Amino acid sequence: MQWEQLTATDFANAVHETGVCILPLGVLEKHSEHLPLGTDYLIGHRLACLAAEREPAVVFPPFYFGQIYEARCFPGAFTVPPSLLLELLQSVLDEIGRNGFKKIILFNAHGGNTHFLRFLAQAQFWEQKPYTLYMPTRGLSPEAEKQWAAMRSTDFGGHACEEETSLVLGIHPELVKMDRVPERPARPLGRMGSLPPTYTGAWWFADYPDHYAGDARSATREKGQFLINAMADNLAEYITAVKADTVVPALEEEFFNRG
């Protein structure tokens, strides 16, 4: 069920019947020359909707705000100040909770959000909330991962690559410009290699200055359809587990009672 498509009465019933809202998170950023700016969100939202058909839940409307400062030098990227981003997403979560959901799933479809969202999840211990936050950390089941490993033609990537391009081909083939896929694959340049193991905000730009990581030439719609179904199945199983979970809410209650 999609939040924005429900009537007020149907929405109230959905909150009561499911208790779970999924917030798909992507951003607007360059995906090489062949994929749309909204790739991450388009994938995440579609997967969330398919999973919610398998295991009933409510999917939040389009939300394109996330951590993507490393893409600000490219056309079409959209960012907000870091402090505002944190406040905005926390406010969205609080409004979802105010509408009655006791469990919220952050479904992240953008790798650059990972550190930010983990911090956000940890920050839920700043004050007690009437809802519990969950974030899956595995996109495919172990069996599906084996199948994908046997199916894929490349063993590297991460951005606008074989996997991501196949996913968009499986969801919105009309948005993919396969004739614009770079002829040369993009491997990490290692421009920070002179340093000891180091993390800086420049790490991605150092390795992938064209905002392309991988080789999309072998992407196909068939591969994308396999991934879509496998990922949606995995997320549906996760929703089922979240619905049944009593451990995390109990731990939160125990934590705040100690304060």
N, C-alpha and C positions, 0 to 999 in steps of 0.2 A: 504494500500500500504506500502510495506517495502522498505525503503530508498535504501538498498544495492541491491535490485532486479530490480531497475528501470534503464533504460538507461538515459543518460544525458538529452536528449530531453524530455523523458517522465517525468523525475524528474522536469524539469522546468515547464512543464504543470501542474503537480500535485501541485507544490507550488502556481501557479496562481489560480488553481481551488479550492483548499482547504484552503490555507492560514494558516493551522494548522499542527504543528509537535508534536508528542507525544514522550516523552523521558521516557521509562520505566526504573525504577531504582530498582536494587536488589544488592545483594552482594554474595560473596563466603564464606560460613560459615557452621559449623556443624549443622545438623538438627537431633538431637538424633542419633540413629544407623540405622534408616530405610529410611531416605530421602536423596536425593543427595545434594551436597554442593551448587549447583546453584538453589535450590528450589525457592527462592524469585524471581530471575530473570525469571526463566522458567514460573512461574505463571504470573508475570507482563507482560512479552512480549506477551504471548499467549492472555491474556485478551485485551491488546492494539491492537493486530492484529484483533481480532474478532470485537472489537468495531469499528475499522477503516473500516471494511467491512460493518458495519451497517450505519455508518456516515463517509463518506470519510475523511481521514487524512493520513499523512505520519508518519510511525513509525520508530524511530531511530534504527540503528543497535545495536547489543549486547553491553551493557555497564555495567560492573560488579563492578565499583568503588563506594564505599559508606562508611558510618560510621559503622565499625564493630570491633572496638578495643577490645570489651569485649569478642571476640571469638579468639583472637590471640594465646591463650594457646592450641588450638585444631588443629589437622592436617587439612590442606587444606584451612584454612582461609587466605584471601589475603587483605592486607591493604596498604595504602600509608600514608605518614605523613599528619597530619591534615591541615597544611597550603597549601600543594600541592593539597590535595583533594578539597579544596575550589577553588583554582586557576584553577584546571583542569576542574571542573564542570562549572565554570563561563566561561572558554574558550570554552567549548563545546556549551554552550548556545549562546555565541557570534558568533560562526561559523554557528550554525543553523540559527541565525538571518541574518548573512552575506549572506546566501544562499537564502534569500528572505522571510522567514517565519515571519509574523507579530505577530503571537500568538504561544506560546510554552506551552504545558501541561506537567508538571512533574508528572508522574504517579508512585507513590511510592509503592513498594511491600515489603518493609522491615521496620518493626517498628523502628529499631534502627536508621533509617535515619530521623525520624520525626523532632527532635529538630534542626538538622543540616540544613535540607531543609527549615524549617521556617526561620531560620537565613538568609539563602541564599536568600529567597524571600524578606525579609526585606531589605537586602543589595542592592537590585535593586534600592533603592532610593539614593545610593551613587553617581551614575551618570546616566544620561538619556540614555536609550537604544532604538534602532529602533524596538523593539519587546516588547510584554507584556507577563509576566509569570503568569501562573495559576497552582494551585495544588488542585485537589479535596480532600475533607476530609471525604467523605462518600463512602463506598464501595458498599452498597446495598440500594435499595429504602426502605422506611418504610414498604411497603407491603411485599417485599422479606425478610426483616428482620424477620417479623412475621412468614413467611413460614419456614424460616431456624430455628427459635426458636422451632417450632413444630416438625421439622424433626430431629434435632440433639439429640444425646444421652447424651451429656455432657454439663455442663453449665460453664466450666472453660477451660482455655487453653491459647494459645498465640504463641506457637512455636513448630512445628512438631506435632501439636495436631490433634484432629478429623477434624477440618476444613481444616487446611493446608494439612494434609495427604490426605483427600478426594479430594482436588483440584489437587494434583499431580497425584492421581489415575485417575482423569478425563482427564488429559492432557497427562501424560507419565506414564501409569501403569507399563511399563516395568522397570522403574527406582525405584519403591517402593519395599522395602524388608519387607513385612508385618510380616514375620517370625522373624524379628529382633525388632519389636516394644516391648519396655520394658513391663514387666508384671505388674509393679507397676506404677500408674499414678504419674505425677510430679506436686505437689502443691508447692507454695512458702514456703521456709524454714523459712523465717522471721529472718534471722541471724543478722539483724540490729534493731531488735525489742526493744533493750534496749535504743535506742536513741529516742529523740523527732522526729516528722516528719522531715525527712531529705532526701536530694537528693545528691548522690555521684556517681562517675563513677563506683563504685563497686556494685550498687544496684541490677543489674541483676545477677551478679555472686553470690551475697549473697543469692538470692532466688532460683536460678536455676543453680547450679554449674555443672550440666551435660548437659547444653544447651538443655533442654527439658522442656516444660511447657504444661501440659495437659494430655490427655489420648487418644491415637490414635487407640486404639483397635477397636473402633466402626466405624472407617472411611470406606467409601465405594466409589466405582466409581460412583454410582448413585447419591450420595450426592454431589460429586464433579462436576458432569455434571450439576446439578441444580445450584450450586454456580457459575460455569463458565458462564452459560447463563445469570443468573441474574446480575452478576457483569459486564459482557460485555454490557448488555442492559443499565445498569446504567451509565457506562462510555460513551456509545454512546450518551445518552441524555446530558451528560455533554459537550461533544464535540459540540453538536448542540447549547447549550447555550453559549459556548465560542465563536463560530463563530458569533453569533448574538450580542455579548456584545459590547457596545460602552462606557459603564460607566467607566471601569477601565482605558482604554487608555486615556479617557478625564481627569480623575483624575490625572494621571501621568503627562499629559501635563500641567494641572493647577498647579501642585506642582512645576515642574521645571521652569515654567514661573514666579514663585514668587521669585526664587533665585536671 
